[in-house]
């Protein structure tokens, strides 16, 4: 087993822990050639696929999603897992990479806590962006103001 293959097994385990069962297979399929970019010490830092950055692996051991990883998670995890749902009013702004505000959140995975990586999706199910939750799920839905998700990358057109 090469270093990359061993690392992918470990990274799948981390993904399953962070996002839920099945996330590891969704993010890092066994039948796909993924590139692992490493730090100077050799620790995996980014996993990249042909369509772009899937995840960055932080020094805290958690992943931050790239839009390519968000697409994979959206396809691989059943709703509402890791999702924050917004409507038409904020869709164009979030899609271009602007933050999602609580006022516009219609639903959220009840397990979402502040600091979690989340998918921001339209009520139709389309992925709009990936980012970090700033509020717990119940607060996102209940609050009339404040930032719900600090968007890291929008899905674009």
Number of C-alpha atoms within 10 A of each C-alpha: 6 7 9 14 13 10 15 22 14 12 22 21 17 18 22 16 14 17 20 14 15 17 24 25 20 21 27 23 14 14 7 9 11 18 15 20 16 13 10 8 6 9 14 20 18 20 23 20 17 11 9 12 18 26 24 20 20 13 10 6 12 17 21 21 27 24 25 21 26 29 21 19 27 24 14 17 17 11 13 17 19 26 28 31 24 25 15 11 9 18 22 16 16 27 24 16 19 18 23 28 22 24 17 21 26 15 20 25 18 14 14 23 19 14 14 21 26 27 31 33 27 23 16 10 14 16 26 28 33 32 26 22 26 23 22 19 22 15 18 28 20 13 16 13 12 14 18 26 30 22 25 17 21 22 20 14 7
